[in-house]
Structure formats: C-alpha cells, structure tokens
C-alpha cells in the first residue's frame, strides 16, 4: 500500500516572520490598501485639520493658574473623538477582512470590503463598549472597596499594592480579549462569542501574546513618532490646515500596517490553536 504523505501541521510563526509577511503584504498591496484607507480616514482627517484647533495653540500663552480651567471636552472635541473611534474601528474591520481574504487567495473588491465592514461595525462597536465598561467596572469596584480602607490602613504602600494588583488583573484580561474584534470581523462570531473565542486563542500562550503585542506597539509608536516629527517640521515652515490633513492621512498608514500585523497574528493563532481534545477551534 502506498504510504500517504502526512498533512502538514500549522506552526506558530515567529515575530520576525509575522513582521516580514506584514511589511511585504503592505508593499505589494499598497494601492488597494490606500484606497480602502481613504474612505474612513479622509473625512476625519479633513474635519480634524480644519475644524479642530491645534492642541499646542490651546496651551500657548496659557498661565499655569488657568490650566485647571482648561476644558478639552467641548462638544466639538467629544464629537470628533467619537467619530475618530468609529472610523478607526471601521478601517480595522475592512483591512482585516481584506488581508484574511488575500491569505486564502481571494481578492476582495472595493465594494465587498466596504459592505463587509458596514455589516460588522455595529457588533464590533457593541463589543468595544462592553469591553470598556468591563474595564471601567474592574477599576471602579475595587476602588470603591479600597478607598474606605484608607481610614483603617495607615500604610499607603498597602493601598498602592492593591492598585497594582488591580492594574495587573486588567492587563491580563485585556490580553486574553485582544482578538475580539478580529473574531467578529473575520470569523463572524457574535459579541459574547468573540470574547470567549479570543480567550481560547490566547489560552496557554498569554506571555507570547503579551510579548508580541509589546513589540508591535513599539514599532507602531516609532513609525507614528517619525511621521509626527516630520510634519512638525513641515508645520513650522508652512502652517496650513492641509499639513494637518496630510499628517492624519500618513498616520493612517501606521494604522493599516498595525492592522495587517494583527490580522496575520490572529490568523496564525487561529490556525494553530488547540483545545484539550487536540481539535482546532474553527
């Protein structure tokens, strides 16, 4: 009997392999990615560049005694912050879906990518709000318990230790739930399922996930910082709303790169995740 070749078992990619793939994908598909980015990023870039005052101008000639009266949470700022969050989430959804489909050998059309993003924006927003509320309550409840203890505990180090434990717990939970958006956007999970699915993907690989995310975050921060410094110099030469619009668009490339990296990371974890029985959690 002819011996069958074994089916190759997916393996976890190294961080350099994920980064190499992501940069290569970004370069080869730059045109499509740029067009997809323009839909959510161009409107918000124009709004920020024209209607939002420069933060630096708000603090210029501001006396120290007046800082406490400075209100950054005006209706304009609040509306732009929420709009930016929604557009950012929408961009993350369409980029992650585009990358996943390309990985399977299928190129999404422009309209398919946008319609897929629109169908999933509400579930992702709902899950995001739930996660923020969960984190908020995780901080608030222990605080409400800890604050009264100040009158009984003379040593502030104990209070500080309790707060540190709270922060560590939050970090642990956030890492476990880091893939919730991709579970909805790519794997079509429901809101509650997305958190469980993310937990199963990270289970047993928490430290690896944490370490990879730190590296990805540092890379994204450095690229974003270089763009900010470049446009800071340009802004000193030519102070114009167009400069701010262009800066926001260029910052969009850092978002795209990060979303490609995270999608590749998610898909690889999805392909290599095992439950106790040894079956893939697909």
Buried (B, 14 or more C-beta within 10 A) or exposed (E): EEEEEEEEEBEBBEBEEBBEBBBEBBEEBEEBBBEBBBBBBBEBBBBBBEEBEEEEEEEEEEEEEEEEEEEEEEEEBEEBEEBBEBBBBBBBBBBBBBBBBBBEEEEBEEEBBBEBBEEBBEBBBBBBEBBEEBBEEBBEEBEEEBEEEEEEEEEEEEBEEBBEEBEEEBEEBBBBBBBBBBBBBBBEBBBEBBBBBBBBBBBEBEEEBBEBBEBBEEBBEEBBEEBBEEBEEBBEEEEEBEBBBBBBBBBBBBBBBBBBBBBBBBBBBBBBBEEEEEEEEE
